[in-house]
Amino acid sequence: MNNFLDKINKKTLSSRAKSILVIEEILNGNSLSSLLDMTLGTINETDRGFFHELLVGTLRHWHALARISESLLDKEVSDQGLLVAIHVGLYQMLYMNTPDYAAINDTVEAVKQLDKGYGASLVNAILRKVQKTPTKFAKKVHKNHSLPNWLAKELKQDWPEYYDELGQALRTCAAVFLRINERQCSVEQYSGILTQHQTAHQIVKLGIDDKQTIRLDEQIRIVDLPHFQEGWLMVQDLHAQLSAHLLEKLAKNQLSGRVLDLCAAPGGKTTHLLEKFHMEQLLAIDNDEKRLLRVQENLDRLRLNDMAVQTLVADARSWQADKPYDVIVLDAPCTATGVIRRHPDIGLLRTEDDVRQTCQLQKQILNNAWQQLQVGGVLLYITCSILKVENEHQLLDFLNTNTDAKPLPFTLDLPNQIKQQVGYQCLPLDTQGGDGFYYAALQKV
Ligand SMILES: C[S@@+](CC[C@H](N)C(=O)[O-])C[C@H]1O[C@@H](n2cnc3c(N)ncnc32)[C@H](O)[C@@H]1O
């Protein structure tokens, strides 16, 4: 990482060269969000828009671009940076309408800036092949999905009727939703304030009863939104906002008691619970100390720190409560395949092996969480995955081996909220709609 920091801070590097560096680092296993934090400040304000689109777009269409580069290369490219440069060049030519001379010459120049001059002629040759018949290649990249093969296979198996739609939807960007802090104002009131500020937005349905949220219809810095610093709102996906509303329906009587929020960081669901309910105690656990600090930051900004809330660094696979809890929210670690639109690096980072390991981790956490639940208590299981092994299959398996668990039925009613044998799967099909999430509620009998 030190090496990356030295390079990214070089003033002489163009934004194309920096995009290449960042994607190389993602291929080495680092996340886009942490790399963006380190990189954006090193780029001129005037170039930031271009840099961001080039970077995120290349990631979003990575696998479609890879199919083109594979068909044009005589042999595998051993230098990862050169392959990334080819994809960055192709993205400009096939998606960004950058004039070919700029896309080709400036990408080749970026390769030289990165001390990879030995690969400049290869990058140049591949990009020039595409320049000869651009329409043919543009058609090719747009036609198919841009998913890794293992994920395409899983989705075809799990969602045959939605497979094509999912393939297209997962390469678009997702809308931004605001959860309004009910302790400060209502959705309607905040919508009125946004209208006064001439910020384009819509009030949209959450799919549960008459609950609503706000979707922003223009790009705006979140910190510039009215009353952001005073904690009137939080950015949270439409489907992520379902958790507290579901609990209100399914565990109304238990919510005044002791509530455990497992895998809580950065606190999106913790803070929503605190905004809505007066609980005897809320304990938010996560095993990542740094991420848990963000829970504290959110509690502070949303003015929720005076409530009966505690945070704890602990491993949810083995942590034991002194006394059982009345409600448990388990937002399990998952492959995050439901949020690829927001985190396109997931398509490059995840492997088939990760799915197996994640399922195992979820199983261990769910089994241990169940031991901490009071008889009569309710556990809400959540993931932001769209793979059935982490969701419906995981729950069916749990119900088979735990006869004291009873699924609690509920209804969600948006078209992309799909009833399962246990719980609901929300699919990220609608460009104006929420991400991929799974919800299931169990009661201990
Ligand atoms: C989906 S995120 C949680 C999002 C959070 N609930 C929210 O709404 O903002 C999953 C979390 O699980 C945590 N995690 C992963 N393995 C864990 C474990 N063994 N014990 C506790 N937390 C774990 C991760 O650090 C991560 O913060």
The ligand as an SDF file (V2000), in Angstrom:
LIG
                    3D

 27 29  0  0  0  0  0  0  0  0999 V2000
  -23.4790   -5.9150    6.0870 C   0  0  0  0  0  0  0  0  0  0  0  0
  -22.3070   -5.2510    7.1420 S   0  0  0  0  0  0  0  0  0  0  0  0
  -23.3200   -4.5490    8.3790 C   0  0  0  0  0  0  0  0  0  0  0  0
  -24.0260   -3.2800    8.0110 C   0  0  0  0  0  0  0  0  0  0  0  0
  -24.7190   -2.6310    9.2020 C   0  0  0  0  0  0  0  0  0  0  0  0
  -25.6090   -3.5310    9.8710 N   0  0  0  0  0  0  0  0  0  0  0  0
  -25.4800   -1.3770    8.8170 C   0  0  0  0  0  0  0  0  0  0  0  0
  -26.7000   -1.4400    8.6710 O   0  0  0  0  0  0  0  0  0  0  0  0
  -24.8420   -0.3400    8.6610 O   0  0  0  0  0  0  0  0  0  0  0  0
  -21.6810   -6.6610    7.9300 C   0  0  0  0  0  0  0  0  0  0  0  0
  -20.7850   -6.3960    9.1290 C   0  0  0  0  0  0  0  0  0  0  0  0
  -20.4430   -7.6690    9.6860 O   0  0  0  0  0  0  0  0  0  0  0  0
  -19.2150   -7.4930   10.3610 C   0  0  0  0  0  0  0  0  0  0  0  0
  -18.6780   -8.8410   10.6780 N   0  0  0  0  0  0  0  0  0  0  0  0
  -18.1140   -9.7350    9.8490 C   0  0  0  0  0  0  0  0  0  0  0  0
  -17.7640  -10.8480   10.5130 N   0  0  0  0  0  0  0  0  0  0  0  0
  -18.1340  -10.6520   11.8080 C   0  0  0  0  0  0  0  0  0  0  0  0
  -18.0290  -11.4470   12.9840 C   0  0  0  0  0  0  0  0  0  0  0  0
  -17.4800  -12.6760   12.9640 N   0  0  0  0  0  0  0  0  0  0  0  0
  -18.4770  -10.9270   14.1430 N   0  0  0  0  0  0  0  0  0  0  0  0
  -19.0190   -9.6840   14.1930 C   0  0  0  0  0  0  0  0  0  0  0  0
  -19.1470   -8.8900   13.0940 N   0  0  0  0  0  0  0  0  0  0  0  0
  -18.7070   -9.3740   11.9240 C   0  0  0  0  0  0  0  0  0  0  0  0
  -18.4110   -6.6620    9.3990 C   0  0  0  0  0  0  0  0  0  0  0  0
  -17.3530   -6.0020   10.0520 O   0  0  0  0  0  0  0  0  0  0  0  0
  -19.4720   -5.7020    8.8540 C   0  0  0  0  0  0  0  0  0  0  0  0
  -19.4290   -4.4890    9.5190 O   0  0  0  0  0  0  0  0  0  0  0  0
  1  2  1  0
  2  3  1  0
  2 10  1  0
  3  4  1  0
  4  5  1  0
  5  6  1  0
  5  7  1  0
  7  8  2  0
  7  9  1  0
 10 11  1  0
 11 12  1  0
 11 26  1  0
 12 13  1  0
 13 14  1  0
 13 24  1  0
 14 15  1  0
 14 23  1  0
 15 16  2  0
 16 17  1  0
 17 18  1  0
 17 23  2  0
 18 19  1  0
 18 20  2  0
 20 21  1  0
 21 22  2  0
 22 23  1  0
 24 25  1  0
 24 26  1  0
 26 27  1  0
M  CHG  2   2   1   9  -1
M  END
$$$$
